[in-house]
Amino acid sequence: MALRGWLDVRRSWLPGHAPALLAIPLGLIVTVCVLDVLAPPHIHLGPLLVAAPAITVAFAGARTTAVMGGLAVAAQVLIGMLRGVSGTANIQAQIAALIVVSAVCVTVCVVRGRREQQLHRVRSVAEAAQRVLLQPLPARAGPLRIAGLYIPAEEEAELGGDLYAAARTAHHSTRILLGDVRGSGLGAISNSALLLGAFRAAAHRQATLPRLAVHLDAAFRWDTGQWRSRTEQDTIEDFATAVLLDIPDHDPVVHLISCGHPPPLILRGDRLIPLVAEASHLPIGFGGAFGITDYDVQTFPFEAGDLILLYTDGVIEARDTDGRFYPFTERAPQWTAEAPDQLLRHLRADLLAHVHAHLGDDAAVVAIRRRASAPAPSEPAP
């Protein structure tokens, strides 16, 4: 532990990342020295040297700040010697003040360095948690090319209430979940983790998409309410809107269940087709409460070359400073020819430019393109 503390202090003495800015305090020291020596005896510019370490602390580390403070003290001693007043109380007081201010600036740098290291460790933990909870989508799944985009609303945040996941099934299809958990903060993150865990555990085992939806609703409702009294369970407001897809490898269709979520879009050439399900079910967490034990599946054509966009309301409800919503359905077709990951890069830049980098809600998008059909699986030998 002692060695680790020493290493932390040693790192805090590393120079800053803006060496060109050192010209400012160095120029100040030289200028003050020259002007003070040339100035009339009754004019003293030496006190201005205190600005050198004070400026350095804004962009450099403790070691550089200490060096700049030492140069300022040396400059003040030099001024006193050249003017023949080094033994006066005024010069000695100025030198002492410079030493104190320089020491304070170095202390500030050391404390700041330790705080920055702590923040870096916290961010590393948050990034690791994000990789565990919101795992990257596979770039390829059978004939599909997939990419995911997640933008948290809070600056420096890594996790939020939006989620997505994918799973392969034994009957040669890919299942996709995209959802938006109610609320924000730790509660939303906890419920996101719950829903993602339930999906990953069951998506490849449940024989049909409706059975998977029933499982997700039951698991979500049970876990969020198992420790609450019956009275409290009647007032539970934990839920998640979601859309579930099942995309067969060898059949150019997509099977869809919508649980109160905005409809996905298919980009087919220069056309944009909303996949509006005839039955939009209650959000995940409400189904079992209202006795829903089955879900209707809607099937849509999904041919080679088509691209599906799944998104959360953080995208379509994003507003600029004038209150105008982001024109998602107008902008998305501009990048239809792009690969899914490239399309999402364009979309991210365009969305953040629209809101001036300040989203009001988390935003998530999944892009799925069907390529030429994969070869049919061979029949087992008799």
Secondary structure, DSSP 8 states (H G I E B T S, - for coil): -HHHHHHHHHHHTS--S-GGGGHHHHHHHHHHHHHHHHS-TT---GGGGGHHHHHHTTTS-HHHHHHHHHHHHHHHHHHHHHHT-TTSHHHHHHHHHHHHHHHHHHHHHHHHHHHHHHHHHHHHHHHHHHHHHS----SEETTEEEEEEEE-SSTT----SEEEEEEE-TTSEEEEEEEEESS-HHHHHHHHHHHHHHHHHHTTT-SSHHHHHHHHHHHHHHHHHTTS-HHHHTT----EEEEEEEEESSSSEEEEEEES----EEEETTEEEE---S-B---BTTTGGGT------EEEE--TT-EEEEE-HHHHT-B-TT--B--HHHHGGGGTTS-HHHHHHHHHHHHHHHTTT--SS-EEEEEEEE-S----------
